[in-house]
Structures are given as structure tokens and as C-alpha cells.
């Protein structure tokens, strides 16, 4: 399977969030309090640029476009792609030199890639593969594909659909209650290991209560859902 092509070449990415963007974001936050405005302007631009892709891909996977867009809005503008690949390579070398799984830090396959961050092992699983068994060259190819917006969005949409079905097998994945919307967001951020009741109970807890953080990511998605929907519908 060495040399497997996961995606076609695609140069239509929205301009990457890079180290210079991070510098300006931090500088504005510290000196002028405008870092949040700078970051959110980038997020808005990314969604607006990719809105047709988001709508089409969401329809193909039978999930709400606003769900895919809300996850994207939450994720883009994080760590730059140029930072992630060296981290992955460093973690891989650490494992090779140790001759065993790493004792400290994340394993290399749990490194996240793409504007809409997705762990490498999750991406491989969505493709029906085990990241531990594919050659290094295929891992690097998959990473490059995740760094293209279209492929990234397709795999994220597929993963979101599977997360919906994890808790609601056989249900209509296009129609989500507010609670289901929050749960899917929480699952995207935290995985499927935690029981569903932990997340649904978390939604009802008071701020500061133990366990409230289980649903935090999904609740934040809900807070910007209307804003994201407006970006998708803007002409």
C-alpha cells in the first residue's frame, strides 16, 4: 500500500493561518485587546470562502451544514500547519529512538492536522485504515491531504456523521436537537470514550460545577451557531 494517494492535488485553500498571524493575534491581545477581533475575522473569512464547499459536503454526508461550519469556525486559526508537522516528526523520532510507545506527551498518531484540526489516527480510521500499520510515506501523504481544505472538510463531515450515529444509531443525521448538537461537538473535541449520560448531564450543570467541562466545546459551538449560519447564508 506504500505510495497511496488519499487526495488529488488542490491549491484552492483559504490563506493559511501562519506564525505571523499568531504573532499579530498575540500582540493585539496584549497591547490593544484586539486579538479576539483579529482571530474571529480570520475564522469568518475562512467560513465565507469555503461556504459552498461546506454546504455541498454537508449535504453529501447528510449532516446540517451549520454543524460542519460550527466545528470549522471553532477550529480554524489554531496552531499553524507549519508547526504541526515538525511536532509529528519529533514525536515519531522519539518513539523510534525509544523503541516503544512514548511515555511523555501524545503519541505521534494523535497529532492533529488541517485547518479543521483532526487527529491523524481519527482520519485514518475514517478511511478504514489503522494508522499504526500504514507506511510512513502514506502517513505523510495523509497529512498533506488533511492540509487541503476540501479533503479536510470531507473527512470532518464523515466523522461528524459517525459521531451522530454513535449516540443515535439509525436516526436522521440531518435533524439534530439542541442537545444532540452540543453532544456531537463535545464528541468531536473529546472522543467517544465518555458515556453519553456524562455529557448530557454536564449540559444541565451550573457553571463551575464538576463535570461541566465535558460539554464545554459543544456549548461554545451553540453560542456561535447563529453567527455561523449567517455567514453561510450571506450573499
C-alpha positions in Angstrom: 0.0 0.0 0.0 3.1 2.3 0.0 2.6 5.5 -2.0 -1.2 5.5 -1.6 -2.9 8.7 -2.9 -5.6 9.9 -0.5 -6.5 13.0 -2.4 -6.0 14.9 -5.6 -3.7 18.0 -5.7 -5.7 21.0 -4.6 -4.4 24.6 -4.4 -7.7 26.3 -3.6 -7.1 26.7 0.1 -8.0 29.8 2.0 -4.8 31.6 3.1 -3.2 29.6 5.9 -3.1 30.8 9.4 0.6 31.1 10.0 3.1 32.1 12.6 2.9 35.8 11.6 -0.9 35.6 12.2 -0.2 34.1 15.6 2.3 36.9 16.4 -0.2 39.6 15.4 -3.0 37.9 17.3 -0.9 37.7 20.5 0.4 41.3 20.1 -3.0 42.7 19.6 -4.3 40.8 22.5 -1.6 42.0 24.9 -1.4 45.7 23.8 -4.7 46.6 22.4 -7.2 43.9 23.3 -8.0 43.4 19.7 -6.6 39.8 19.3 -10.1 38.3 19.5 -11.3 40.5 16.7 -8.3 39.6 14.6 -8.8 35.9 15.2 -12.6 35.9 14.6 -12.2 37.9 11.4 -10.0 35.1 10.1 -12.5 32.5 11.2 -15.3 34.4 9.4 -13.2 34.8 6.3 -12.5 31.1 6.2 -16.1 30.1 6.5 -17.2 32.7 3.9 -14.5 31.4 1.5 -15.5 27.8 1.9 -19.3 28.2 2.4 -20.2 26.5 -0.9 -17.9 23.5 -0.2 -19.3 23.3 3.4 -22.9 23.3 2.2 -22.2 20.7 -0.6 -20.1 18.4 1.6 -22.6 18.5 4.5 -25.4 17.6 2.1 -23.4 14.7 0.7 -22.9 13.3 4.2 -26.5 14.2 5.4 -25.5 16.4 8.3 -26.5 20.0 8.9 -24.2 22.5 7.1 -24.2 24.7 10.2 -22.8 21.8 12.3 -19.9 21.3 9.9 -19.4 25.1 9.7 -19.6 25.5 13.5 -16.9 22.9 14.1 -14.8 24.6 11.4 -15.3 28.0 12.9 -14.2 26.7 16.3 -11.1 25.0 15.0 -9.6 27.3 12.3 -7.0 29.8 13.5 -5.4 27.4 15.9 -1.8 26.1 15.7 -0.3 26.8 12.2 0.2 23.8 9.9 3.9 24.7 9.7 4.1 23.9 13.5 2.2 20.6 13.4 4.3 18.5 11.0 7.6 19.1 12.9 5.8 18.1 16.1 4.6 14.9 14.5 8.1 14.1 13.2 9.6 14.8 16.6 7.1 12.5 18.3 7.8 9.8 15.7 11.5 10.0 16.2 11.1 9.9 19.9 9.2 6.6 19.6 11.8 5.2 17.2 14.7 6.0 19.4 12.9 4.7 22.5 11.8 1.5 20.7 8.5 1.7 22.5 5.4 3.9 22.8 6.3 7.3 24.2 6.0 7.8 28.0 5.5 11.5 27.9 3.4 13.6 25.6 1.0 12.5 22.9 1.8 9.6 20.6 2.6 10.8 17.0 -0.7 9.4 15.6 -2.7 11.7 18.0 -1.1 14.8 16.4 -3.9 16.9 14.8 -3.6 18.3 11.2 -5.7 20.5 8.9 -7.3 23.9 9.3 -10.2 22.0 11.0 -8.0 20.0 13.3 -8.3 16.2 13.1 -6.0 13.7 14.8 -4.1 11.5 12.3 -5.4 8.3 13.8 -9.0 9.5 13.5 -8.5 10.5 9.9 -7.0 7.1 9.1 -9.9 5.3 10.9 -12.5 7.3 8.8 -10.7 5.9 5.7 -11.0 2.4 7.0 -7.3 2.2 7.9 -5.2 1.6 11.0 -2.6 4.4 11.2 -0.2 2.1 13.1 0.1 -0.3 10.1 0.4 2.2 7.1 3.9 3.1 5.9 5.5 6.4 7.0 5.2 7.7 3.4 1.4 7.1 3.5 1.2 8.9 6.8 2.9 11.9 5.4 0.7 11.8 2.3 -2.4 11.7 4.5 -1.1 14.7 6.5 -0.6 16.7 3.3 -4.2 15.8 2.3 -5.6 17.0 5.6 -3.8 20.3 5.0 -6.1 20.9 1.9 -9.4 22.5 2.9 -11.7 20.3 0.7 -10.3 16.9 1.8 -10.2 18.2 5.4 -13.9 19.2 5.3 -14.9 15.9 3.7 -13.3 13.8 6.4 -14.5 16.0 9.2 -18.1 15.8 7.8 -17.8 12.0 7.6 -16.5 11.9 11.2 -19.3 14.1 12.4 -21.9 11.9 10.8 -20.4 8.8 12.5 -20.3 10.7 15.8 -24.1 11.4 15.5 -24.8 7.8 14.7 -22.6 6.6 17.7 -25.2 8.1 20.1 -28.2 7.9 17.8 -28.0 4.8 15.7 -30.5 4.7 12.9 -31.6 8.3 13.4 -31.9 11.0 10.8 -28.5 12.7 10.9 -29.8 15.9 9.3 -32.2 16.7 12.1 -30.5 17.4 15.4 -31.9 18.7 18.7 -30.0 21.4 20.6 -28.8 18.7 23.0 -27.6 16.5 20.1 -25.8 19.4 18.5 -23.9 20.0 21.8 -23.1 16.3 22.2 -21.7 16.0 18.7 -19.4 19.0 19.4 -18.3 17.5 22.7 -17.6 14.2 20.9 -15.5 15.9 18.2 -13.4 17.5 20.9 -13.2 14.7 23.4 -13.9 11.5 21.5 -16.4 8.7 22.2 -15.0 7.1 25.3 -17.1 9.0 27.8 -20.7 7.8 28.3 -23.4 9.9 26.7 -25.1 10.5 30.1 -21.9 12.2 31.3 -22.2 14.8 28.5 -26.0 15.3 28.7 -25.8 15.7 32.5 -22.9 18.1 32.1 -25.1 20.4 29.9 -27.5 20.8 32.9 -24.9 21.6 35.5 -24.3 25.1 36.8 -21.1 27.0 35.7 -18.2 25.9 37.8 -19.7 22.5 38.7 -17.5 19.4 38.4 -18.1 17.8 35.0 -19.4 20.9 33.4 -16.4 20.9 31.1 -17.5 17.7 29.5 -19.9 19.6 27.3 -18.0 22.9 27.1 -16.8 22.6 23.4 -20.4 21.8 22.2 -21.9 24.7 24.3 -19.4 27.1 22.7 -20.4 25.8 19.3 -24.0 26.6 20.2 -23.1 30.1 21.2 -21.7 30.9 17.7 -24.2 28.8 15.7 -26.4 31.7 14.7 -23.4 33.7 13.6 -22.0 30.9 11.6 -25.4 30.3 9.9 -25.5 33.9 8.9 -22.0 33.5 7.3 -23.2 30.5 5.3 -26.3 32.4 4.1 -24.6 35.7 3.3 -24.7 36.6 -0.4 
